[in-house]
């Protein structure tokens, strides 16, 4: 299942964990509305955009069959005038939302789903002051790779779904590789020259070419 979604028209992206059916349905609908300019205005700030998102989630939940409702979490990241914001929507019999306050450092801001506790436990070792990846985005990524390799839970996908939101442009799809195999949205894909248009990262979180999977010119070699 695709678990990360990004808008082509606005700097907004989404991810979810828990129940698959409802979040997949509502996020596909939201992205369609956003990218067809049916939901946001250019002047909307992150808080207003999230209020619109939450209203739709609540509305769709009220129309959803009671017997099919399951616990889930949806994350919504947004950027407005250079400021990043992250919001969390939780459903567990009641639907609630809150803002996750972001710090000016690389750190994990949320961990959930079937493998969430295993990842959090493993992360303690990567936070050690002696670890050369402490306090870096690549350190978090390496920890996630390692957790997935060790996890004996068939309900958790073994390939990473990655999407980015930078200081410029809108949501950026990022391809990943594991053992020289390419993945997009958790699915293995064969090489296509069309994939040269997006960013690719290997297990070390190094920037690589989609064609030969070698480091891009000028890309920094990362320790593991």
ZIVENTA-V512998 format. One line per field, one symbol per residue. ss: DSSP state (A for helix, B for strand, O for the rest). A space follows every 50 residues. Layout:
ss: ???
This chain:
ss: OOOBBBOOOOOBBBBBBBOOAAAAAAAAAAAAAAAOOOOOOOOOOAAAAA AAAAAAAAAAAAAOOAAAOOOBBBBBBBBBOOBBBBBBBBBOOOBBBBBB OOOOOOOOOOOOOOOAAAAAAAAAAAOOOOOOOOOOAAAAAAAAAAAAAA OOOOOOOOOOOBBBOOOOOOOBBBBBBBOOBBBBOOBBBOOOAAAAAOBB BOOOOOBBOOOOOOBOOOOOOOOO
